[in-house]
Amino acid sequence: MGKITGFKDYDRKNFTLAPVEERIKHYNEFTTPLDEADMEDQGARCMDCGVPFCHSSYGCPVGNIIPQFNDQVYRGRWEDAFRTLMSTNNFPEFTGRVCPAPCESACVLGLHETAVGIKNIEYSIIEKAYAEGWMKPNLPAERTGKSIAIVGSGPAGLAAANQLNKAGHTVTVYEKDARIGGLVRYGIPNFKLDKKNVVERRVNLMRQEGIVFATNVNVGVDLPISALQQNNDAVIITTGAGAPRDLPIEGRDANNIHFAMEFLAQANSKVEGESFSADEEILAAGKDVVVIGGGDTGSDCVGNSIRQGAKSVTQIELMPKAPDARTEDMPWPTYPRIFKLSTSQAEGAVLDFNVLSKSFIKDNAGDVTGINCVRIEWEGRGFKELEGTEFVLKADLIMLAMGFLGPIQDDVIAELDLDTDERSNIKTTGFATSVDGVFSAGDSRRGQSLVVWAIHEGRECAVEVDEFLMERRSMLNCKSRSYCEL
């Protein structure tokens, strides 16, 4: 590192957020990045730590070479920093916005000071690359004559497509929805990740590089996956973990109880100009909204509900509130499960923990009006209801955001009779499924996880598929954490 004392000379500076009263009026991103000089100072904070845990298995799943691009930013070598970043991460414009930054939790400086602002540096590198024209289509020098079909256009499918296209294979990505991006397109709100200016910008580059995208094609339903097997040399399934966890309690059949992704996908589609009939529209305006589930998906429901003009928004969680700082059972450099108030929650939601939903209440028309709840106390892995703590939570609209159980079972899994594991995920050896020539990566293989893990899965799967097709390795081994360029 060029600035050995940088971590002592410069305090951490974060991007600024628009005031709550302003940002809830729109669906645009609301962060203001630091200027170039400030970002170079932030790069200087990366200390000469000896063992950079930030890009170990505790830190960055894709193995970003963080100390190197931090130093390059500090020295003003932004284009070099861009090349370093792109050598390990296909979509830093995604992770620079929505990743929870386990790299920063593993930062050595974070043991005693505020960690290096790695996520903001990553964001700044890729956005400068677009502004300067460094980020541009990169077509392969020659084609191998091998073709690959990828089912699902989420971050795992896109990462695999990008890597395999760079290797010279012909890649077609099939998506059941109208727009490309999967979770990053339909699940993550526009105010966290802009779809036109960020997601579509990147997808358009991939189109220019030769990747073909086929939308509104539900493989395993509208189009048999056997057709893809016949017309391609390999097939990759990256359909995600699309089966939501339900809450089968009394009154579940009431109107206006929806899975979180139903609401989020519709909200994002409306931002992109799609309209819905009055019968199918899920709208929070003027309603008492309750979100069941305290994670990121629930938080995204909160932010959208507030922007739609909800009368009130309450987010309840079965688990207790996480501690504010690391405890003995979450030692550094592991990712700490501590309480963090999301930007959406800070916009006006009421948060409540240790709450068990007992039954939904509905009126004579069948519309939900509330939830019968009780407070609980945890004892080890179980809990007990606290006598006398029953209460009713008013609700006109309820979102179930309690996670996902695994991939949908009645499309490609059913058609191919794929082996699945005890959690219903597609079972693989490496990334190869039980059917020859068919592979799987991302949440459909490992279960619900982060965007950055999906990118990692797609990259690793691409290496295995390439070796399967070519009977040799024409791509450098991503698993060595080395550069993964051709």
Secondary structure, 3 states (H helix, E strand, C coil): CCCCCHHHHCCCCCCEECCHHHHCCCCCCCEECCCHHHHHHHHHCCCCCCCCHHHCCCCCCCCCCHHHHHHHHHCCCHHHHHHHHHCCCCCHHHHHHHCCCHHHHCCHHHHCCCCCCHHHHHHHHHHHHHHHCCCCCCCCCCCCCCEEEEECCCHHHHHHHHHHHHCCCEEEEECCCCCCCCHHHHCCCCCCCCHHHHHHHHHHHHHHCCCEEECCCCECCCECHHHHHHHCCEEEECCCCCEECCCCCECCCCECEEEHHHHHHHHHHHHCCCCCCCCCCCCCCCCEEEEECCCHHHHHHHHHHHHCCCCEEEEEECCCCCCCCCCCCCCCCCCCCCCCCCCCHHHCCEEEECEEEEEEEECCCCEEEEEEEEEEEEECCEEEECCCCCEEEECCEEEECCCEEECCCCCHHHHHCCCECCCCCECCECCECCCCCEEECCHHHHCCCCHHHHHHHHHHHHHHHHHHHHCCCCCCCHHHCCCCCC
